[in-house]
Amino acid sequence: MTPATEDLLGTIGIWLLVAGGLAIVVELALVAILGLALGRRARALSERIESERSQIRADVERLRQAIQEMKVLWRPYRRVLRWLRHPLVIALLGSYRRRMAAR
């Protein structure tokens, strides 16, 4: 190899090194920009999830209160409902229904 060829190859190598360094810097900048955008979206999503979670908690609490109120309202009828759910009462009502259907 001649000294001119070695100098040319050395110059090409240096420029390739500079181009590679610039490519890495550009890729790092793109990753940083996309990472920041992704971070913002993730924060917005977590805030939205937290607000939805608080709404769900409030709805569950309202449902619990409604169930408790329903239990209090049905308390006077509890004995009647227990009697109506008894198998013999169900059979008797079925018998009456069949008699009425036969008429």
C-alpha positions in Angstrom: 0.0 0.0 0.0 1.2 3.4 -0.8 1.3 6.3 1.7 -1.3 8.2 -0.3 -3.7 5.2 0.0 -3.1 4.9 3.7 -3.8 8.6 4.2 -7.0 8.3 2.2 -8.1 5.3 4.2 -7.3 7.1 7.4 -9.3 10.1 6.3 -12.2 7.9 5.3 -12.0 6.0 8.7 -12.1 9.3 10.6 -15.2 10.5 8.6 -16.9 7.2 9.1 -16.2 7.5 12.9 -17.7 11.1 12.9 -20.7 9.9 10.8 -21.3 7.0 13.2 -21.0 9.3 16.2 -23.5 11.7 14.7 -25.9 8.8 14.0 -25.7 7.7 17.6 -26.3 11.3 18.8 -29.4 11.7 16.5 -30.8 8.3 17.6 -30.3 9.3 21.3 -32.1 12.6 20.7 -35.0 10.7 19.0 -35.1 8.2 21.9 -35.2 11.1 24.4 -38.0 12.9 22.6 -40.1 9.7 22.2 -39.4 8.8 25.8 -40.6 12.1 27.1 -43.7 11.9 25.0 -44.3 8.3 26.3 -43.8 9.5 29.9 -46.3 12.3 29.5 -48.9 9.9 28.0 -48.2 7.4 30.8 -48.7 10.1 33.5 -52.0 11.2 31.8 -53.2 7.6 31.6 -52.3 6.9 35.3 -54.2 10.1 36.3 -57.2 9.0 34.3 -57.1 5.5 35.8 -56.9 7.0 39.3 -59.9 9.2 38.7 -61.9 6.2 37.3 -60.8 4.2 40.3 -62.1 6.9 42.7 -65.4 6.9 40.8 -65.6 3.1 41.1 -64.9 3.3 44.8 -67.7 5.9 45.2 -70.1 3.7 43.2 -69.3 0.7 45.3 -69.8 2.6 48.5 -73.2 3.9 47.2 -74.1 0.3 46.3 -73.2 -0.9 49.8 -75.4 1.8 51.4 -78.3 0.9 49.1 -77.9 -2.7 50.1 -77.9 -1.8 53.8 -81.0 0.4 53.2 -82.7 -2.4 51.4 -82.0 -4.8 54.2 -83.5 -2.4 56.7 -86.6 -1.9 54.5 -87.2 -5.6 54.0 -86.7 -6.4 57.7 -90.5 -6.4 58.5 -91.1 -8.9 55.6 -88.3 -11.2 56.5 -90.4 -13.8 58.3 -93.0 -13.9 55.5 -90.3 -14.3 52.8 -88.7 -17.1 54.8 -92.1 -18.9 54.9 -92.7 -18.3 51.2 -89.4 -19.9 50.3 -90.1 -23.0 52.3 -90.4 -26.1 49.9 -93.8 -27.1 51.3 -95.3 -23.7 50.6 -93.8 -23.7 47.1 -95.4 -27.2 46.5 -98.7 -26.0 47.8 -98.7 -22.9 45.6 -97.8 -25.1 42.6 -100.7 -27.4 43.5 -103.1 -24.4 43.6 -101.8 -23.2 40.3 -102.3 -26.6 38.7 -105.9 -26.8 40.1 -106.7 -23.3 38.7 -105.3 -24.3 35.3 -107.4 -27.5 35.2 -110.7 -25.6 35.7 
